[in-house]
Amino acid sequence: MTSDTTTPPDDFPHGIGNPARRALHAAGYTALAQLPAVSEAELKRLHGVGPKAVGVLRAALEAKGLSFAGE
């Protein structure tokens, strides 16, 4: 059994991919509930967060009745 000790735990959906997950962590985001305070444009400025990750995150937020800042 292996464990990934470089990435702290989070509740982001698996579909965002590891580059986006690392970028979110580097920016201090470790929970989906933090993202309604962030705009889509801010997320896209993070290296590793592209349209696919934003779409997956948007869908996860919408499933909880939330959205990105400014939407």
Buried (B, 14 or more C-beta within 10 A) or exposed (E): EEEEEEEEEBEBBEEBBEBBBBBBBEBEBBEBEBBBEBBBEBBEEBEBBBEEBBEBBBEBBEEEEBEBEEE
